[in-house]
Every structure is written in structure tokens, then in C-alpha cells.
Amino acid sequence: MNTQFKRGIVELCVLSELVSEDAYGYKIINNISEHLDVNENTIYPILRRLTKEEYFVTYIVESEQGAPRKYYKMTEKGFNYYIELRESWDQFIGGVYEILNRGGKKNEQVFERFRK
């Protein structure tokens, strides 16, 4: 994936992971990496910054399989920020699709123009 595309959306993806449930960093990374090429060097700095900005709070849960896990929980401030970013993203991507679709996605006439 183009890194410029990814850079602008990963923060929203992290927020989206915590809307419905609390999660620990490794789980967030795994969930996002199923769809985007991300790793801990991308996600943990975002988690730290969003926690510092009070969009998340953290708490520790003991694990039966090793070290305790730090969970991230979205705050009301974080939820409001998520809604704001999501609305901006929806508006942005809607406009982008309008422009891209002018090119005639899968339109044979468009492809024919470049076959000559």
C-alpha cells in the first residue's frame, strides 16, 4: 500500500479498534495488520500519543500466558475525536470516489481509448 495513503488513515484505524471494546497493543496490531501493512513501530507511537492526549486510558490485566497486558480504553473525549475523524474521512473518501469514478472504473470505452 502507498505509504502516503496509509499514513493518514492508521490513526483512524487504531481509534476504530477501540470503539467497541478495550484491547491490548498486540491485538490492535494484529487486527489492523490483517488489512494494512503495519507493525508495532507504527502502532505503539500512535497509542502512546493518543493516550497522552487523553483519548485513551490504560489499565493492566494479568495474563495466564506471560506478562500482564496493558489494555487501552477509549475515553469520551476519544470517542468524540473518533466521530470527528470518521465524519471527515467519510466526506473525504466520498469525494475521492466521485472523482475516481469519473474515470469510468471498468468502463470499456475508457480502456479502449488506451488500447489504440
C-alpha positions as CSV (number, residue, x, y, z in Angstrom):
1,M,0.0,0.0,0.0
2,N,1.2,3.5,-0.8
3,T,2.7,4.9,2.4
4,Q,1.2,8.3,1.9
5,F,-2.3,6.7,1.8
6,K,-1.5,4.7,4.9
7,R,-0.1,7.5,7.0
8,G,-3.3,9.4,7.0
9,I,-5.6,6.6,7.9
10,V,-3.8,4.4,10.5
11,E,-4.7,6.7,13.4
12,L,-8.4,6.3,12.5
13,C,-7.9,2.6,12.3
14,V,-6.5,2.5,15.8
15,L,-9.4,4.5,17.1
16,S,-11.8,2.2,15.3
17,E,-10.3,-0.8,17.0
18,L,-11.2,0.6,20.4
19,V,-14.7,1.9,19.8
20,S,-16.5,-1.4,20.6
21,E,-14.1,-2.9,23.1
22,D,-10.9,-2.3,25.1
23,A,-7.8,-4.1,23.6
24,Y,-4.1,-4.5,24.2
25,G,-1.5,-3.3,21.8
26,Y,-0.6,-6.7,20.2
27,K,-4.3,-7.4,19.5
28,I,-4.7,-4.0,17.9
29,I,-1.7,-4.5,15.7
30,N,-2.8,-8.0,14.6
31,N,-6.3,-6.8,13.7
32,I,-5.1,-3.8,11.7
33,S,-2.3,-5.8,10.0
34,E,-4.9,-8.2,8.6
35,H,-5.8,-5.4,6.2
36,L,-2.9,-2.9,6.2
37,D,0.9,-3.4,6.3
38,V,1.6,-2.1,9.8
39,N,3.7,-3.2,12.7
40,E,4.5,-2.3,16.3
41,N,6.8,0.6,15.2
42,T,3.7,2.2,13.6
43,I,1.0,1.5,16.1
44,Y,2.7,1.9,19.5
45,P,3.7,5.5,19.0
46,I,0.1,6.3,18.0
47,L,-1.2,4.5,21.1
48,R,1.2,6.5,23.3
49,R,0.3,9.8,21.7
50,L,-3.5,9.2,21.8
51,T,-3.1,8.2,25.5
52,K,-1.1,11.3,26.3
53,E,-3.8,13.4,24.6
54,E,-6.4,11.7,26.8
55,Y,-8.3,9.9,24.1
56,F,-7.4,6.6,25.8
57,V,-6.7,5.5,29.3
58,T,-4.8,2.3,30.1
59,Y,-5.1,-0.4,32.7
60,I,-3.2,-3.6,33.3
61,V,-4.7,-7.1,33.2
62,E,-2.9,-10.1,34.5
63,S,-2.4,-12.8,31.8
64,E,-2.3,-16.6,32.3
65,Q,0.2,-16.7,29.4
66,G,3.0,-14.5,30.4
67,A,3.4,-10.9,31.3
68,P,0.5,-8.7,32.3
69,R,-1.1,-6.8,29.3
70,K,-1.7,-3.1,29.0
71,Y,-5.2,-2.5,27.8
72,Y,-6.3,0.7,26.1
73,K,-9.8,2.0,26.7
74,M,-11.4,4.9,24.7
75,T,-12.5,7.9,26.7
76,E,-15.5,10.0,25.9
77,K,-13.0,12.6,24.5
78,G,-11.5,9.8,22.4
79,F,-15.0,8.8,21.1
80,N,-15.8,12.4,20.2
81,Y,-12.5,12.6,18.3
82,Y,-13.2,9.3,16.6
83,I,-16.6,10.6,15.4
84,E,-15.0,13.8,14.1
85,L,-12.3,11.9,12.2
86,R,-14.7,9.4,10.9
87,E,-17.1,12.1,9.5
88,S,-14.1,13.8,7.9
89,W,-12.9,10.5,6.4
90,D,-16.4,9.6,5.1
91,Q,-16.7,13.1,3.4
92,F,-13.1,12.8,2.0
93,I,-13.5,9.3,0.7
94,G,-16.9,10.1,-0.8
95,G,-15.4,13.0,-2.7
96,V,-12.4,10.9,-3.8
97,Y,-14.7,8.2,-5.2
98,E,-16.8,10.7,-7.1
99,I,-13.6,11.9,-8.8
100,L,-12.2,8.4,-9.4
101,N,-15.5,7.2,-10.8
102,R,-15.4,9.9,-13.4
103,G,-12.6,8.0,-15.0
104,G,-15.0,5.2,-15.7
105,K,-14.0,2.4,-13.5
106,K,-14.1,-0.8,-15.6
107,N,-15.6,1.2,-18.4
108,E,-14.7,-0.4,-21.7
109,Q,-14.8,2.9,-23.5
110,V,-12.0,4.2,-21.2
111,F,-9.9,1.1,-21.7
112,E,-10.4,1.2,-25.4
113,R,-9.0,4.8,-25.5
114,F,-5.6,3.4,-24.4
115,R,-5.6,0.2,-26.4
116,K,-5.1,2.1,-29.7
